[in-house]
Amino acid sequence: MSSFKPSRPSRPSGARAGFVMAVASMSTVQLGSALTVPLFDRLSALGTAGLRLGWAGLLLLVLVRPRRRDFARGDLPACVALGAATAGMMLFFMLALPHLPLGTASALEFLGPLAVSLYGPGHGRRVWTAAAALGVVLLTEPWHGGLDPLGTGYALAAAACWAAYILLTQRVGDRVTGLKGLAVSMPVAALIGVLIAAPTLSTRVTWPALWTMLALAVLSPVLPFALEFLALRRLTASAFGTMMSIEPAIAMLIGFLVLGQKPGLASAAGIACVVVAGIGVTRTGDRRTEPSAAATPAGAQPCVQEVS
């Protein structure tokens, strides 16, 4: 007589798990940015970004301790390129914040992932991308003509770096196991950030400020970037790019709660559009459903790994 074994609850699908990781990543990124804004008067926007990158690179290098044998030919150049994109993304975004509200800067930066999402296959993907684009327009309200040109330029530069970051993160994450790729790319970003911010920090940095930035570096970028690495192993680059449409809404909420930046009616409508787009894309965004995602390059590790 066969014994009856109760069925075990199934794990979340790859797309659903990737969605949860991406939302957690976006929330910590925006909370870290909001908590950094009050330090601009003391350290400057460039200085705060440089210190956060510096601490993040040091922490990941010490904790993960990557070795040369962990990387195949071509992996290290990709990690260096990812580090440069990471540095540009953080530095330009921090430079935009003194000129723009957190939600507006995040919405403009989202144009980078939105551009990535346009290359995804399928008519349904285009529908969610269109909804996300409408949300960004409502969030930025370009018909008012009140956007600061310098801040807008910085935010758009951050958008370009974010698009490169998504594509490079997926490439490195597919080929390098664990967080070893991130442990190489982040020190590269740290070196770039600290070198650029050094003239600003030379007369402003203090020990209390250093310890404060260490805590903020753990909150962002160490934790969110690690979550994004794991999320991009479960999602297509285009699905991840469209799902990032939720970030302007998260940024606007945190900007309101932490910085007192109150959104208007059009911004609220924009939040609804981007949230719907971000949730809808997870229905078709699992990398394990795509034949191309299942193929592993020679010498590479499987691109989809389960996390306990």
C-alpha positions in Angstrom: 0.0 0.0 0.0 1.5 3.3 -1.0 1.8 6.0 1.5 0.3 9.4 0.8 2.8 12.3 0.9 1.4 15.8 1.1 2.5 18.0 -1.8 5.1 20.6 -1.1 4.2 24.2 -1.9 5.8 25.2 -5.1 8.4 27.9 -5.2 7.6 31.2 -6.8 8.3 31.3 -10.5 11.5 32.9 -11.7 9.7 36.0 -12.9 7.9 36.4 -9.6 11.0 35.9 -7.5 12.8 38.4 -9.7 10.0 40.9 -9.3 10.3 40.7 -5.5 14.1 41.2 -5.6 13.8 44.1 -8.0 11.2 45.9 -5.9 13.4 45.4 -2.8 16.3 46.7 -4.7 14.5 49.8 -5.9 13.1 50.6 -2.5 16.6 50.5 -0.8 18.1 52.6 -3.7 15.5 55.4 -3.3 15.6 55.3 0.5 19.4 55.6 0.4 19.2 58.5 -2.0 16.6 60.3 0.1 18.7 59.9 3.2 21.8 61.2 1.3 20.2 64.5 0.2 20.5 66.2 3.6 24.3 65.6 3.4 24.8 67.5 0.2 25.4 70.8 2.1 28.2 69.1 4.0 29.8 66.8 1.4 28.3 68.0 -1.9 26.4 65.7 -4.2 29.6 64.5 -5.9 31.3 63.8 -2.6 28.4 61.7 -1.2 28.3 59.6 -4.4 32.1 59.1 -4.3 32.1 58.0 -0.7 29.2 55.6 -1.1 30.9 54.0 -4.1 34.2 53.8 -2.2 32.7 52.1 0.8 30.6 49.7 -1.4 33.6 48.7 -3.5 35.7 48.0 -0.4 32.9 46.0 1.4 32.2 43.8 -1.6 35.9 43.1 -2.2 36.5 42.1 1.4 33.3 40.0 1.8 33.3 38.2 -1.5 37.1 38.0 -2.2 37.0 37.2 -5.9 40.0 35.3 -7.5 41.4 35.3 -11.0 40.5 31.7 -11.6 36.8 32.5 -11.0 36.7 34.4 -14.3 36.9 33.1 -17.9 38.5 35.0 -20.8 36.5 38.2 -21.5 34.8 38.3 -18.1 37.1 40.8 -16.5 36.8 43.4 -19.2 33.0 43.1 -18.9 33.3 43.6 -15.2 35.4 46.7 -15.7 32.8 48.1 -18.2 30.1 47.3 -15.7 32.0 49.2 -13.0 32.3 52.3 -15.3 28.5 52.2 -16.0 27.8 51.8 -12.3 29.9 54.8 -11.4 28.3 56.9 -14.1 24.8 55.9 -13.0 25.4 56.9 -9.4 27.4 60.0 -9.9 25.1 61.5 -12.5 22.0 60.7 -10.5 23.4 62.3 -7.3 24.3 65.4 -9.4 20.7 65.6 -10.6 19.2 65.6 -7.1 20.1 69.1 -6.0 18.2 70.4 -9.1 15.2 68.0 -9.4 12.7 66.3 -7.0 13.6 62.7 -6.2 10.6 61.4 -8.1 11.3 63.5 -11.2 15.0 62.6 -11.3 14.1 58.9 -11.0 11.5 59.2 -13.8 14.0 60.7 -16.2 16.6 58.1 -15.2 14.1 55.4 -16.0 14.2 56.4 -19.7 17.3 54.2 -19.8 15.6 50.9 -18.7 12.6 51.9 -20.9 14.8 52.1 -23.9 16.1 48.6 -23.1 12.6 47.3 -22.8 11.8 48.4 -26.4 14.0 45.6 -27.7 12.0 42.9 -26.0 9.9 40.5 -28.2 6.1 40.3 -28.3 3.2 42.6 -28.8 2.2 42.4 -25.1 5.6 43.8 -24.1 5.0 46.8 -26.2 1.7 47.5 -24.4 3.4 47.6 -21.0 6.2 49.7 -22.4 3.7 52.2 -23.8 1.9 52.3 -20.4 5.3 52.9 -18.6 6.2 55.7 -21.1 2.8 57.4 -20.5 3.5 57.2 -16.8 6.9 58.9 -17.2 5.4 61.7 -19.2 2.8 62.3 -16.5 5.4 62.2 -13.8 7.7 64.7 -15.4 4.9 67.0 -16.8 7.0 68.5 -19.6 4.2 70.8 -20.7 4.9 73.0 -17.6 8.5 73.7 -18.9 9.8 73.9 -15.3 12.5 71.2 -15.5 15.9 72.4 -14.6 18.1 72.0 -17.7 21.3 71.0 -15.8 19.4 68.6 -13.6 17.7 67.1 -16.6 21.0 66.6 -18.4 22.5 64.8 -15.4 19.4 62.6 -15.1 19.5 61.7 -18.8 23.2 60.8 -18.5 22.3 58.6 -15.6 19.6 57.0 -17.8 22.2 56.1 -20.5 24.5 54.6 -17.8 21.5 52.6 -16.3 20.7 51.1 -19.7 24.3 50.0 -20.1 24.3 48.7 -16.5 21.3 46.5 -17.1 22.8 44.8 -20.2 26.3 44.4 -18.6 24.9 43.1 -15.3 23.0 40.4 -17.1 26.1 39.4 -19.1 28.3 39.3 -16.1 25.7 37.6 -13.9 25.2 34.9 -16.6 28.9 34.1 -16.9 30.2 34.6 -13.3 28.9 32.6 -10.3 27.5 34.3 -7.2 28.4 37.9 -6.6 32.0 37.6 -7.8 31.4 39.7 -10.8 29.9 42.4 -8.7 32.8 42.2 -6.3 35.1 43.2 -9.3 32.8 45.8 -10.9 32.0 47.7 -7.7 35.7 48.3 -6.8 36.2 49.7 -10.3 33.2 52.0 -9.8 34.6 52.9 -6.4 38.0 53.9 -7.9 36.3 56.1 -10.5 33.9 57.7 -8.0 36.6 58.5 -5.4 39.0 59.9 -8.0 36.3 62.2 -9.4 35.1 63.3 -6.0 38.5 63.6 -4.4 38.9 67.4 -5.0 35.5 68.0 -3.4 36.1 65.8 -0.4 39.6 67.0 0.4 38.4 69.8 2.6 35.0 68.5 3.7 35.3 64.9 4.8 35.2 64.1 8.5 35.2 60.9 10.5 31.5 61.1 11.4 30.7 61.7 7.8 32.7 58.7 6.8 30.9 56.4 9.1 27.5 57.8 8.0 28.4 57.1 4.4 29.4 53.5 5.3 25.9 52.8 6.6 24.4 54.4 3.6 26.7 52.4 1.3 25.3 49.2 2.8 21.7 50.4 2.2 22.6 51.5 -1.3 24.4 50.4 -3.4 25.6 47.1 -1.8 22.2 45.5 -1.0 20.2 46.7 -4.1 23.0 45.8 -6.6 23.3 42.3 -5.1 19.5 41.9 -5.4 19.6 43.2 -9.0 22.3 40.7 -9.9 20.0 37.9 -8.7 16.9 39.4 -10.3 18.6 39.6 -13.7 19.3 35.9 -13.6 15.5 35.3 -13.6 14.3 38.0 -15.9 15.0 39.1 -19.5 16.8 42.4 -19.8 13.8 43.9 -21.5 11.4 42.6 -18.8 13.7 44.0 -16.1 13.9 47.3 -17.9 10.1 47.7 -18.1 9.7 46.6 -14.5 12.0 49.4 -13.4 9.0 51.6 -14.2 7.9 51.1 -10.6 11.0 53.0 -9.4 9.7 56.5 -10.1 6.6 55.7 -8.1 8.7 54.4 -5.2 11.0 57.4 -5.5 8.0 59.8 -5.3 6.6 58.0 -2.3 9.9 58.1 -0.4 10.5 61.7 -1.5 7.1 62.6 0.0 7.7 60.6 3.3 11.3 61.5 3.9 11.9 64.8 2.1 8.3 66.3 2.1 8.2 66.5 -1.7 4.4 66.4 -2.4 3.3 65.0 -5.8 0.5 66.6 -7.9 -2.6 65.0 -9.6 -0.7 64.3 -12.9 2.1 62.6 -10.9 -0.4 60.4 -9.1 -1.8 59.3 -12.5 1.7 58.6 -13.6 2.3 56.4 -10.6 -0.7 54.3 -11.5 0.5 53.9 -15.1 4.0 52.8 -14.2 2.9 50.4 -11.4 0.5 48.7 -13.8 3.2 48.4 -16.4 5.7 47.0 -13.9 3.3 44.4 -12.6 2.1 43.4 -16.1 5.5 42.7 -17.5 6.3 40.0 -14.9 3.7 37.8 -16.5 6.0 37.3 -19.5 9.4 38.1 -18.1 10.7 34.8 -16.8 14.1 34.0 -18.5 13.5 30.3 -18.1 10.8 30.4 -20.7 13.1 31.7 -23.4 15.3 29.2 -25.3 18.1 31.8 -25.5 18.3 32.1 -21.8 18.7 28.4 -21.4 21.8 28.2 -23.5 24.9 28.7 -21.5 28.1 30.1 -23.3 31.2 27.9 -23.3 32.9 27.9 -19.9 30.0 29.8 -18.3 27.8 28.9 -15.4 24.1 28.4 -15.7 22.2 31.7 -15.9 19.4 30.6 -13.6 20.2 29.6 -10.1 17.8 28.9 -7.3 18.3 30.7 -4.0 17.2 29.0 -0.8 
